[in-house]
Amino acid sequence: MDYDVIFIGAGIAGLIAALEQVSNKQKVLLLEQHNISGGQLSSFVRGRFEFDTAFFPFGSYGSAYNIGDLQELFKKLGIASNIEMAESNEFLRVISTDQDYVDYTLPVGIENYIDKMEEHVPGSRNSMVIFFDLAREIKEAVNYLSANNYKVNFKILKKRFGNFVRVASYNVKDVLYAIEMPHKAQRILTAYWIYLGLPNSLMSFVQFALTMLSYVEYGPVMAKNSSYDISLTLEEQLRKSGGIIKHNAKVANILISDGAVSGVKLTNNRIYKARKIVSNVALSKVSEEMLEVSQSPIVSEVPVQAINVYLGLNRSKEELGIKDFQSVIYHNLDNEVEYEKMHSLDNDTIVVLCPNKINPTCSPSGTTILDISSLYFGQCFGENLTSQEYYNLKDQLALKLIDRYEEVTGIKIKDYIEEIEVATPVTYAHYTSSYDGTIYNNPTDYDTFLKNLLNRNGDVLGLYYCGGDSSLGSGYLGAFFSGDEVSWIIPQEEGVNSNAQD
Ligand SMILES: Cc1cc2nc3c(=O)[nH]c(=O)nc-3n(C[C@H](O)[C@H](O)[C@H](O)COP(=O)(O)OP(=O)(O)OC[C@H]3O[C@@H](n4cnc5c(N)ncnc54)[C@H](O)[C@@H]3O)c2cc1C
């Protein structure tokens, strides 16, 4: 064997998983198709602006005084002190423009959040307290499951985490009704649904509760030198620890002998051998394109696709009048209705992020970065377009999102655009190889989420998965923590070839 473990894909999950294996004295090779690491956590430069590809803040990190699980993980990996974070004390501004007009800014901190909700929806306090208590118990239960490698005695689980067992297989809608949360409070609380890509009737309560806890308890943070800094720091740490990374190395096939993995073949026909392979590439891609044997595919029926408008504005946020860090602008706070509408390109529900609000030096003095995005569910992005039609569609959608922002906030930005870049599912499919250009990999509904969480076994011996498409759920938290989990999910043996040279 050439290596103990081969990793396919240098997204954050692949980088973390590889780093953990090197620390376990395994001989590691990480193969990345592109010429840089980071996958979706990367950045690009236009003129004097550096844009995060995936402009979104992390939860679960916290501050120096309130350390979250993600910060603990960064400390364990030895990267926390190399990455400076900017913190926000505001969680989210929620606007809905239909007849039930709403415009609320929700704070960080569970007590503050509950107080603010009680102000907006008198009588909601009790159910909000129950919600966050449940969320805390779910977090403890998931930590317990993970610490026991998901092999647990159900009786013990039930005894210690009875409420977790009670709600684990339910959707958000059912649980919020069961705890008698007032209707309006439900709508405001679940305004964050768009980031998870599923409405209340499909979203796992466990996943939603964990996500809300991670943001409300610890607040959103962003890396001061762009999210790409995280990927670069992980890469540097991996190299320093002896891991080998090869860029421009696209895996074409995972090789199988006698039902177990034996190595990988690149598109240039180069073969590398190992008995353990960890894929940071979406399961559906692996199953459809890389495996010669059948593997249960996990393909999202409704991929989450996005149009993202990255703007470099030549005025300061004060000059422009921008006051918010993160806003969602809906027509309707009923997410079942919005979700249906978002199956069409006609929708103009937007998510807006201004990193300058928490990180004034993220762009040159006197300028502002603004990211406006909209999500689309299902494959509505238009197939079989000519290149001219594709560019026209991009322009048209970008203009629509900017118009919607200007119209709702009253803030004029069009005259101050110095740089603009528009990304579509085609862009994301090209750069990340995600299935259908989806940005959240594979959002799992409430039924699948629990099954995936408890079933870690793949069909092919020696093949493991990590990433935002793995069993910990879609998105960056799933990516970070599933990367970490690989170290105890795959069996550890003596390094087979620890002195071998590449
Ligand atoms: C615009 C945008 C907004 C987002 N917003 C949010 C959000 O608000 N909340 C949230 O939780 N998440 C969000 N995400 C998703 C989050 O960024 C991802 O879930 C996470 O970064 C995925 O990391 P990963 O390591 O699993 O995979 P990726 O980052 O997808 O990495 C996979 C890597 O594998 C490489 N690869 C693919 N095929 C091959 C091959 N054949 N051979 C070799 N290498 C290969 C790719 O090039 C890539 O580097 C967003 C993403 C985007 C793009």
The ligand as a Gaussian input file, in Angstrom:
#p B3LYP/6-31G(d) Opt

LIG

0 1
 C      -22.717000      30.503000      -1.366000
 C      -22.715000      29.502000      -0.256000
 C      -23.412000      29.787000       0.910000
 C      -23.431000      28.866000       1.949000
 N      -24.113000      29.173000       3.086000
 C      -24.129000      28.309000       4.136000
 C      -24.794000      28.625000       5.349000
 O      -25.378000      29.686000       5.486000
 N      -24.774000      27.713000       6.345000
 C      -24.123000      26.527000       6.222000
 O      -24.125000      25.728000       7.158000
 N      -23.488000      26.194000       5.088000
 C      -23.482000      27.047000       4.041000
 N      -22.833000      26.719000       2.885000
 C      -22.320000      25.342000       2.759000
 C      -20.967000      25.106000       3.404000
 O      -20.044000      26.065000       2.944000
 C      -20.546000      23.711000       2.984000
 O      -21.482000      22.762000       3.469000
 C      -19.191000      23.305000       3.492000
 O      -18.204000      24.289000       3.222000
 C      -18.861000      22.001000       2.784000
 O      -17.575000      21.616000       3.103000
 P      -17.082000      20.200000       2.666000
 O      -15.700000      20.058000       3.185000
 O      -18.050000      19.166000       3.055000
 O      -17.152000      20.154000       1.062000
 P      -16.616000      21.120000      -0.173000
 O      -16.289000      22.439000       0.392000
 O      -17.646000      20.977000      -1.185000
 O      -15.288000      20.386000      -0.547000
 C      -15.237000      19.256000      -1.377000
 C      -13.888000      19.284000      -2.077000
 O      -13.787000      18.099000      -2.875000
 C      -13.157000      18.467000      -4.109000
 N      -13.512000      17.439000      -5.089000
 C      -14.713000      17.185000      -5.635000
 N      -14.643000      16.151000      -6.512000
 C      -13.356000      15.730000      -6.496000
 C      -12.653000      14.691000      -7.179000
 N      -13.268000      13.881000      -8.046000
 N      -11.336000      14.552000      -6.928000
 C      -10.676000      15.367000      -6.046000
 N      -11.301000      16.382000      -5.394000
 C      -12.619000      16.548000      -5.600000
 C      -13.757000      19.825000      -4.411000
 O      -12.984000      20.547000      -5.357000
 C      -13.735000      20.470000      -3.024000
 O      -12.530000      21.130000      -2.755000
 C      -22.764000      27.620000       1.820000
 C      -22.043000      27.340000       0.656000
 C      -22.017000      28.270000      -0.378000
 C      -21.239000      27.959000      -1.631000

